[in-house]
Amino acid sequence: MKTATIPSLRVAPELRASAEAFLTEGETLSGFVEQSIREAIARRQVRQAFIARGLASREAARNSGEYFSAEDIEGELDALLRGAGEGA
């Protein structure tokens, strides 16, 4: 597999020093930056999927006319938490 490069990134010396201060043993700054990019992409994918599910749920509610109040949902979640606590 061929590799590609990420464009050079100019940062304040303080930012670079902060990043270097938190490198783990054997970790390179390039590896840290790559991992940070991967994690940011993963977070954005999760956020995008969450929004898509929310929009689909909204559309389903509009189509069915069936809505639930926040109080009802909170009550169900509280009951689930109580049940989980009893099983622990």
C-alpha positions in Angstrom: 0.0 0.0 0.0 1.3 3.4 -0.9 1.4 6.0 1.8 0.4 9.6 1.6 1.4 12.6 3.7 -0.5 15.1 5.8 0.3 18.7 5.0 2.9 20.3 7.2 1.4 22.1 10.2 2.9 25.2 11.6 2.1 25.6 15.3 3.3 27.8 18.1 6.4 26.5 19.9 4.4 26.2 23.1 1.9 23.8 21.4 4.7 21.6 20.1 6.4 21.6 23.5 3.1 20.6 25.2 2.5 17.8 22.7 6.0 16.5 23.2 5.6 16.6 26.9 2.8 14.1 26.8 4.4 11.6 24.4 4.6 8.1 25.8 7.8 6.1 25.8 8.7 5.2 22.3 6.0 7.4 20.8 6.9 9.9 18.1 5.3 13.3 17.5 4.3 12.1 14.0 2.7 9.0 15.6 0.9 11.2 18.1 -0.4 13.5 15.4 -1.6 10.5 13.3 -3.4 9.0 16.2 -5.0 12.3 17.1 -6.3 12.6 13.5 -7.7 9.0 13.6 -9.5 9.7 16.9 -10.9 13.0 15.6 -12.2 11.2 12.5 -13.8 8.4 14.6 -15.5 11.0 16.9 -16.9 12.8 13.9 -18.2 9.5 12.4 -19.9 8.7 15.7 -21.4 12.3 15.8 -22.5 12.0 12.2 -24.2 8.7 12.8 -25.9 10.0 16.0 -27.3 13.0 14.1 -28.5 10.7 11.3 -30.3 8.5 13.8 -31.9 11.5 15.4 -33.1 12.9 12.1 -34.5 9.5 11.1 -36.2 9.2 14.5 -37.7 12.6 14.1 -39.0 11.7 10.6 -40.4 8.4 11.9 -42.2 10.3 14.7 -43.6 12.9 12.2 -44.8 10.1 9.9 -46.4 8.1 12.7 -47.6 11.0 14.8 -46.3 9.1 17.9 -44.3 11.2 20.3 -43.0 10.6 23.8 -42.5 13.3 26.5 -39.1 13.8 28.1 -40.7 12.9 31.4 -41.8 9.5 30.1 -38.4 8.8 28.7 -36.7 9.9 31.9 -39.0 7.7 33.9 -38.1 4.7 31.7 -34.4 5.4 32.0 -34.6 5.7 35.7 -36.4 2.4 35.9 -33.7 0.8 33.8 -31.0 2.2 36.0 -32.8 1.0 39.2 -33.1 -2.5 37.6 -29.4 -2.5 36.7 -28.5 -1.5 40.2 -30.4 -4.4 41.7 -28.7 -6.9 39.5 -25.2 -5.7 40.5 
